[in-house]
């Protein structure tokens, strides 16, 4: 199981998620205030893209820390299979 070990990367992810959280709260406020549906969907789309970007950043971490075996061709094949499995499961 992969863990985000790089402290800088971890901080960046947390900050990004906090920004997304603020964005979602803003959307809730827009809906509560009766904002135009097109403006709400525009903000929802932006929040979704931000979450997708975060998702792919964390997924890259999982792929990079996939089991390695001395750089062999078999190890490369295993990493590709691992990446494909993660994308199929979560993408």
Protein Blocks (a to p, Z undefined) as FASTA:
>chain_A
ZZdfblmlmmmmmmmmmmmmmmmmmmmmmmmnopafklmmmmmmmmmmmmmmmmmmmmmm
mmmmgcceehiaklmmmmmmmmmmmmmmmZZ
